[in-house]
């Protein structure tokens, strides 16, 4: 696999080696030893896998947990999304900065979003199936949402398309600005 650095050093793009022929393709999507050696540099255990399906214009996020903080290894198995990670670690030199990457079934890229980041994505294809591994369990009592269009973060979402109507959950419509969000992390 190939690991690509981003503007935030802890967030990584992973391109798996894909072996294809007229029958289709094969790729290794996860291997503990390589992941720890090439991506995190430390022992990393995943405890939960998630799978969501969404239609074009669905924006999910920016989500994070203040307890049971989760690192996420994300990928798209059908369609395309614009995936975003926002650094919400108060003491970080990249606090409030974001990385955005197109993930698709076609490019087969994955994104490593470590603990201490808010995460979200926008579906840019007619629909998309999104799968991800988490380093801790979902804890709805500790989940928070930063509003997708926080002007202090200034994410450049690809919503210029006149055929794209944005759709958010009630929780995401009422997300807080980063400056008003609780950022106490407990593992």
C-alpha positions, 0 to 999 in steps of 0.5 A: 500500500502507498501512504500519502501525507496530507497537510495535517501530518496525522491524517493519512491517505492510503492507496491499496495495491490493486491487482486486476484483470478481466475477471475483476480485482483483488486488494488488501483493505486492511493489514494490522502490521502494515497499518501500524508500521506505515500509518500510525507508528503505534499499536492500533486496534479496531473494535467496530465496523460501520456501513452507511448508504446515502444519496447525493447531497447528504452531508453527515457530520462533523461528528466526534465523541468527547469520551471513547474517542474514535480513530476511523479508517474510512473508505467508499465501496460504491459511489463517491464522497468528499470526506473531511477531517477537522483537527479539534485537539486544542494543543495541536499546531493544526487545531481548527484546520481541515483536510478534504479528500475524494473517496470513491469506489473507483479510486479505492482510497482510504482515509485515516482519521485519528482520535481528536478529529471531527469527521464528516462527508458529503455524497457527490455521486447519486448514492454512496456506500461508506464503510469504516473501522473504529478504534473505540465503541460508539457512545451516543451520550458523548457524541457531538456535532460541529456545524458543517459550515462553521466560518472559522473552519471554512471547509470548501465543500464541493456544493457549487453544483446546481443539481446538488441540494444539501440534506442534513439530519436535525442533529447536524443542522443544529451543530455548534461552532468549533469555538462553542463545542466541548473538546474534553477528550477522555479515553 
